[in-house]
Amino acid sequence: MTTKVYSQEYKDQVVKEAIEVGNVTLVARKNGLSQKTLNNWVQLSRGTVSVRSVRNSKQVRKEIDANPAQFQEALKQNDKLKNLLGERELEIAVLRDLLKKTDTPFPAR
């Protein structure tokens, strides 16, 4: 699979057409582009997503592909932390419930 490089003028022209027509899918098909690509260009032109975030997501994807074991370890650690947080939230809820039963005002958050 090859990556095509388009000129900024072409991108601006297609984005302008997509905004005028109001249908990204139609304009993408007409110009032989993927809908996702054109959506990214439109978002970049509107400033709703930055070039930096697109580059960062590509970098993260490369890092995941380069070291899947490290990624799996990070997922396990994430699950462990979610469980710990859930247990803490449950403990807080139980303690607040006990405070309500004893008519003791509990401290504000």
C-alpha beads as a LAMMPS data file, in Angstrom:
LAMMPS data file: protein, C-alpha beads

109 atoms
108 bonds

1 atom types
1 bond types

-500.0 500.0 xlo xhi
-500.0 500.0 ylo yhi
-500.0 500.0 zlo zhi

Masses

1 110.0

Atoms # bond

1 1 1 0.000 0.000 0.000
2 1 1 1.506 3.311 -1.032
3 1 1 0.945 6.701 0.504
4 1 1 -0.108 9.422 -1.897
5 1 1 1.064 12.957 -1.322
6 1 1 -1.307 15.727 -2.370
7 1 1 -0.462 19.387 -2.807
8 1 1 -1.898 21.888 -0.352
9 1 1 -3.743 23.631 -3.214
10 1 1 -5.505 20.388 -4.141
11 1 1 -6.436 19.733 -0.507
12 1 1 -7.812 23.259 -0.125
13 1 1 -9.843 22.909 -3.324
14 1 1 -11.370 19.566 -2.293
15 1 1 -12.079 20.787 1.247
16 1 1 -13.775 23.901 -0.108
17 1 1 -15.914 21.756 -2.397
18 1 1 -16.834 19.399 0.458
19 1 1 -17.889 22.296 2.666
20 1 1 -19.931 23.895 -0.142
21 1 1 -21.656 20.634 -1.091
22 1 1 -22.097 19.580 2.527
23 1 1 -21.487 15.918 1.710
24 1 1 -17.967 14.671 2.382
25 1 1 -18.701 11.161 1.137
26 1 1 -19.916 12.352 -2.251
27 1 1 -16.951 14.664 -2.792
28 1 1 -14.504 11.980 -1.633
29 1 1 -15.904 9.459 -4.117
30 1 1 -15.868 12.013 -6.915
31 1 1 -12.184 12.750 -6.310
32 1 1 -11.084 9.181 -5.629
33 1 1 -10.281 9.812 -1.972
34 1 1 -11.228 7.936 1.132
35 1 1 -13.897 9.531 3.245
36 1 1 -11.640 9.393 6.300
37 1 1 -8.883 11.299 4.519
38 1 1 -11.236 14.037 3.398
39 1 1 -12.800 14.256 6.864
40 1 1 -9.325 14.749 8.328
41 1 1 -8.596 17.511 5.823
42 1 1 -11.886 19.251 6.618
43 1 1 -11.219 19.033 10.356
44 1 1 -7.703 20.381 9.870
45 1 1 -9.035 23.289 7.829
46 1 1 -11.625 24.112 10.495
47 1 1 -9.048 23.809 13.250
48 1 1 -10.995 21.135 15.130
49 1 1 -8.053 18.744 15.022
50 1 1 -4.409 19.675 14.893
51 1 1 -1.733 18.289 12.618
52 1 1 0.190 17.457 15.743
53 1 1 -2.526 15.135 17.059
54 1 1 -2.676 13.318 13.719
55 1 1 1.094 12.877 13.749
56 1 1 1.027 11.771 17.396
57 1 1 -1.590 9.110 16.683
58 1 1 0.557 7.767 13.843
59 1 1 3.598 7.722 16.135
60 1 1 1.682 5.874 18.841
61 1 1 0.496 3.307 16.308
62 1 1 4.106 2.745 15.152
63 1 1 5.271 2.308 18.746
64 1 1 2.526 -0.232 19.431
65 1 1 3.432 -2.179 16.306
66 1 1 7.141 -2.064 17.194
67 1 1 6.729 -3.436 20.712
68 1 1 3.450 -5.307 21.259
69 1 1 4.655 -6.930 24.509
70 1 1 5.151 -3.542 26.121
71 1 1 1.708 -2.479 24.922
72 1 1 0.110 -5.604 26.427
73 1 1 1.893 -4.917 29.715
74 1 1 0.561 -1.364 29.700
75 1 1 -2.967 -2.695 29.113
76 1 1 -2.613 -5.071 32.082
77 1 1 -1.363 -2.250 34.280
78 1 1 -4.259 -0.070 33.124
79 1 1 -6.763 -2.782 34.071
80 1 1 -5.121 -3.171 37.486
81 1 1 -5.330 0.571 38.127
82 1 1 -8.987 0.639 37.051
83 1 1 -9.744 -2.132 39.548
84 1 1 -7.947 -0.271 42.338
85 1 1 -9.839 2.912 41.535
86 1 1 -13.135 1.027 41.486
87 1 1 -12.400 -0.512 44.881
88 1 1 -11.554 2.913 46.301
89 1 1 -14.744 4.442 44.911
90 1 1 -16.760 1.581 46.426
91 1 1 -15.069 2.071 49.791
92 1 1 -15.854 5.795 49.722
93 1 1 -19.491 5.086 48.836
94 1 1 -19.815 2.630 51.738
95 1 1 -18.244 5.092 54.181
96 1 1 -20.539 7.902 53.010
97 1 1 -23.523 5.601 53.428
98 1 1 -22.424 4.816 57.000
99 1 1 -22.049 8.514 57.738
100 1 1 -25.585 9.133 56.503
101 1 1 -26.929 6.385 58.804
102 1 1 -25.211 7.861 61.850
103 1 1 -26.440 11.401 61.061
104 1 1 -22.863 12.632 61.015
105 1 1 -22.214 15.355 58.444
106 1 1 -19.574 14.248 56.009
107 1 1 -16.902 16.637 54.799
108 1 1 -17.382 18.486 51.546
109 1 1 -15.402 17.336 48.553

Bonds

1 1 1 2
2 1 2 3
3 1 3 4
4 1 4 5
5 1 5 6
6 1 6 7
7 1 7 8
8 1 8 9
9 1 9 10
10 1 10 11
11 1 11 12
12 1 12 13
13 1 13 14
14 1 14 15
15 1 15 16
16 1 16 17
17 1 17 18
18 1 18 19
19 1 19 20
20 1 20 21
21 1 21 22
22 1 22 23
23 1 23 24
24 1 24 25
25 1 25 26
26 1 26 27
27 1 27 28
28 1 28 29
29 1 29 30
30 1 30 31
31 1 31 32
32 1 32 33
33 1 33 34
34 1 34 35
35 1 35 36
36 1 36 37
37 1 37 38
38 1 38 39
39 1 39 40
40 1 40 41
41 1 41 42
42 1 42 43
43 1 43 44
44 1 44 45
45 1 45 46
46 1 46 47
47 1 47 48
48 1 48 49
49 1 49 50
50 1 50 51
51 1 51 52
52 1 52 53
53 1 53 54
54 1 54 55
55 1 55 56
56 1 56 57
57 1 57 58
58 1 58 59
59 1 59 60
60 1 60 61
61 1 61 62
62 1 62 63
63 1 63 64
64 1 64 65
65 1 65 66
66 1 66 67
67 1 67 68
68 1 68 69
69 1 69 70
70 1 70 71
71 1 71 72
72 1 72 73
73 1 73 74
74 1 74 75
75 1 75 76
76 1 76 77
77 1 77 78
78 1 78 79
79 1 79 80
80 1 80 81
81 1 81 82
82 1 82 83
83 1 83 84
84 1 84 85
85 1 85 86
86 1 86 87
87 1 87 88
88 1 88 89
89 1 89 90
90 1 90 91
91 1 91 92
92 1 92 93
93 1 93 94
94 1 94 95
95 1 95 96
96 1 96 97
97 1 97 98
98 1 98 99
99 1 99 100
100 1 100 101
101 1 101 102
102 1 102 103
103 1 103 104
104 1 104 105
105 1 105 106
106 1 106 107
107 1 107 108
108 1 108 109
